[in-house]
Amino acid sequence: MTTYTYALPKNSQAWQNALAATADILPPTMFSDDTPVDTLPVFAIVVVAKRPHHDVDALMQAWADTQANWQAIEVLDDETAKQNAHLIHSPTPLADVSIHRYLLAPTRPTQMSDAKREAAAHIIDKQITRYFHDKLGNDADVHILSIGQMLHRHRLACFDMDSTLIEQEVIVELAKYCGIEDKVAEITEQAMRGEIDFATSFARRVALLEDVEASVIDEIIAKHLTFSAGAHATIAALKAIGYRTVLISGGFTPFARHVAESLGMDEYHANALSVLDGQLTGQVDNDIIDGDKKAAITGKVATKMSLGMHRVVCVGDGANDLPMMAVADVGVAYHAKPIVKAKADAAVNITGLEGVLYALGHRLDPQN
């Protein structure tokens, strides 16, 4: 089977080196993980553009030339990092994109209050996102993070499963197989309209599976589940640079186990699917994994690792992923619902899951 190999620069100091270029306007304490770097009005910008594309570097410089108070500095990997790269293998080719990274720093010494920095970030986000959308249309993802978010050494990445690590929604696949898709969809719509809460809708949908042969689980796993593009490469890359990778799903344990083990993830959390005498019982535990539970699990794993939440990244696509994304330092929306894109720190739209790596400031370069 053909595999595709990509280089992930090793021990890259690209962002720190770019920040060092602004040493005349920033305090020297900025490189420590324990300093108030988050208070600096410096922003990390990553533009991921489909090929062929316009000259993104020229577009960035043209925008910066119109800004009296800001300067754009290109972020490049040093040769040592490129030569000693991790080799990441993927069963499928990753999206053909170019990755452009910049620091946006003020042209004169300054520090801002949290409120002023957040206001500046909001203005810059709107301006640059609109600018590149006007120039590149929907052929680019533009990620704008604080320099603190880019420099924090993240070590825990938590992922939703359905429509994130895999392309399907497991409850939908079960419903299709059992011929109850319409009934499940009706309950889902009730929940989306706010008529019932997640726990109630989940219990009602699972109840429809009563007496279904448990063998359906293995059949769906074998025949109907497909991994999201870039999933294997993304998990392999994160593990290569020291992350613990965790699947947290409102779906079911047998599917979560298969997905986590297939991708080489470190642990998984999902809802039990009760079986008795070879048949599904349609019963659920009282402790259903909903959005709040996802956030709680994220916090517990971080505590177990002795990590502050500034070292955590969460990735998902639906509203029930927002709580765990909110408690993380960086929340990434993956091909997500509009409300999730609007509230996330970064939104991946034009690539596979590897776009999460790009949003976090890394790059994967094709190897011939």
N, C-alpha and C positions, 0 to 999 in steps of 0.2 A: 504494500500500500504506500502511495506517495505521501511523504511528509514534507512540511515546509519549515525552514529554519529561520529564526530571527535573532538578531543580536540586541541584548539589553545591556547598555553600558554599566560596568561594574564599579561600585563605589564612586559614582559620579559626584562631583562637586560643582556641577554646572551652575546651579542657582546661587550657591555661596560665592562662586567666582564672579558672577554677574553683580551680586550685591556688593562685593568688594570694590567694584568699579565705581560705586557711588560713595566711597569712603569719605569724600570731602563734604558730603551733606548728611551723612548718617552717623550716629554714635558708634564707637568701636565695640560696644558690648553686644552687638546684634547677632553674633554667631553662636552664642550659647543658647541651649534649648530651654534655659531657665530665665532668660531675660525678657523684658517687655517688648519683644519684637512686634507683637500684635498691635502695639500702639502706633507703629510707624505707618505713615500714609504711603506705603509702597505696595504695588499690586503685581501679581503674577498673571500674565496673559498667555494663553495657549490657543493657537488657531490651528485646527485640524481641517485641511482642505482636500476635497476630492481632486484627483488628477484627471485630465489636465486642468490647470488652474491659472489664475492671474498671478503676478509676482506679489506674493503676500508680504514679503519683506518691504517692497517698495510701497505697498499700500499702507503698511503700518507706519513707515517713516513719513509718508505724506500726511497721515493724520496727526502724527506727533509734531510736524512742522507747523501745524495750525494752533498748537497749544503753547502759550507763553509760559505756563507754570509746570509743564511736565516734559520729561524726556523718556524715550524708549530705548532700552538697552537689549540687544539680542543675547539670548542665553544659548551657549554652545558647550558641548561636552569636550573635555580635554582629551588629548590623544591617548593617554594612559587608560582612561575609562573605556574608550572605544576598543582599544587593542585587547583589553582583558575582559571582554564582554561575556555575560552569561549567554549561552546558546539555548534558545527557547524553541521547542518544536510544537508544531500545530498540525493536526490531521487535515486541515483545510487552509487555503490561503487567506490571509487577513485582508481587510479592505485596502485598496490601493490609494493611500492618502499621503500627503506631506504634512509634517508637524513643524510648527513655527512657535518658538517660545521667546517671550520678552519679559523684562521687568519694566514697569512704569513707575518712575520715581519723580519726586518734585525737583524743580530746578534750583531751589534755595533751601537752606536748613529749616526744618520745621518738625514739630510733633503736634499731634492732634488729640483732642479728647475722643473717647469712643464714639460719641454722638457725631462729632464732626467728621471723623474718619469714615464711619458708616454712611454718612450723607455723601461724602466724596466718592466712596465706592459705588453707591447707587447711581450717581451721575455718570461716572466713568463707565460703569456696566451698560447703562442705557445708550450712551454715546457710541461706544466702541461696538457693541452688539448691533446697533442700528447701522452703523457705518459699514461693517463687513457684510451685513445682510444686503445692504444696497449694492455693494460691489460684487458679492459672490452668491447672492440668493440663498438657496437652501443647500448649497454645495459645501458648506463649512459649519463646523461646530466651534463656537468661541467660548472659552472658559476663562473666567476672571475670578481669581481667588486672592485673599490677602497674602502678603509675604509670610505671615505666621503660619497659615495653613499649608503653604508650600514647603516651609522649612521644618515643620514639626516632623519628627521621625515616626511616622505611623507604623504600627506593628500589628494591628488587628483589622481585618477586613471581614465584614458580615454581609452576606448576600441573601436576598430573597430567592426563591426557587422558581415558581411559576412565572413564565414570561420574562424571566431574567436569566437564570442559569439554563433553563430549558425554554423551548418555544411554546409549549402548551400550558394550559391550565388543567391540572390533574382532575379536579372535580368535573370539569366539562368532558374530559376523555372518559371518565367512568360513566357519566350520564349518557354519552353517545352509545357506549357499548351496551348499556342496559336499556336503551330506548326510552329514556326519561329526560331527554335533553330539554324539552319544552317546560316540563315541570320545574327543573332546576333553574332554568333561565328566568322563570316567573318569580321564584323566590329571590334570586339575585337582584332582579329589578326592584322588588319591594325594598331590599336593603339599600340600594342605590338611591331610592326616593326618600330614604329616611324613615320608612314606615316600621321597620324592625331593625334591631341592632345586629352587629356582626355575629355575635355568639348565637343568637336565635336563628338567624338565617343559616349559619353553618350547621346547627343541629338539625334543622328541618331538611336541609339538603342531604345530610348523611342518613337521616331516617329513611329516605327514599331508596337507599341501597340495601335495606334489610332483605336477607335471604339470597342475595347475589352470591354466586360461587366465588370463593376467595381466589381461585385460579385465574380470575380475570386480571388480577394485579400483575402477575408475571407476564401475561399476554400483552397488556398495555405497555409495560416496560419494554418488552422485546420488540413490539411492532409499531408503537405509536408515539414514543417519546424521542425527541431529537434535541440535541444540545444547541444552545444559542451559538451563533458564529463567534469565534474567538474565545469561547469559554475555557477550553483546555489551555490555550496559550496564556490567558489572563491569570488563571490560578497558578500555573507553573511559574510565571514571572513573579507574581507576588511572593510565592514561597521562596524563590531564589534570592529575593532581597530581604528575607527575614520576617515576612508576615505570617501570622496564624490566620487561616482562612476558615470561616464558619458559615454554614448554611442555616438560616433561620426561616422556617416556612409555616404558613398557616395551612399547608397541605398535609400530606400523610407520611408517616414514618417509612413505610416500605419504599416509596418513591424517593424520599429524601436520602435514605441510605444508599440507594442505587446511584443517585446523582453525585452525592458526596464522595463515595468510594471510587466511582468512575473518573472523577476529576482530581482525585488525590487530595481532597479537602481534609482538614484536621478534625472537624466535628460537625454534627448536625443536630438540629432540634426541629421537631414537627409533631403533629397530632397523631395519637395512636389510632389505628384502624382496627376496631374490635372484630375478632373472628372466633366463631364457635362451631365445632363440628364441620369445618371446611366452608362455612358460609359467613358472610358479613352480618353482623348483628344490627347494624343501623344505630348503635349507641355511641355516644361520645363522652369523653371525660369532662368533668366540671371545669378543669383548668385548660380551656381552649387557648391556643396561641393566636391572639389577635394583635392589633397594632401595639397596644400598651405592653403586652407580654413580650413582643419582639424587642421593644426598647429595654425592658427589664432584663431579658436574657443577654442582650448586648452589654449592659452594665455589669452583670454578674461575671461574664467571661473576661471583661477588662479588669475587674477587681481581682479575679483569680490569677490573672497575669501580672498583677501589680502595675497596671497601666492607668494613667489618667485618660479621660475621655478625649483630650487633645491629641491622642495617638490612635484614634479609632476612625475608620472609614466605613460607611454603610451604603449599600447599593440596592435599589429596588425600582419598581415601576408603578405601584399602586398606592392608593391613599392609606392603606394599612401599613405601608412601609415608612410613612412620614414620621411617626414617633421615634423609630430607631434612627432615622436620618437626622432628626432634630437633636438627639443627644450626642451624636458623633461630631467630630471636628469637621469632617467633610461628608456631606450627603450627596450621592451621585444618582441622578435619575437616568434609567436606561430605557430608551424607547418608551417613554412613560406617558401617563395620562397628563393632560394640560396642567391640572392643579399641582401635580408632583413636580413637573418641570419648573413651574413658577416658584416653588418653595425650596427647591434643591440648590445646593451650591454650584453644581455643574450638571449639564444635561447632555447625554450622549445620544445622538440622533443618526449620524451618517455612517457609523462603523459598527462592527460587532462589539462584543463585550470588552475587547482590547482598548476601546475608547476610554474606559475607566483609567487605564494606565496613563494614557495621554493627559487626561484631566488632572491626574496627580503629578504631572510634570515629568514623567518618564517618556522614553521613546523605544520603539521596537523597529529595528532596521532590517530589511530583507537581506539574507545571505545567499549568494549564488552557489 
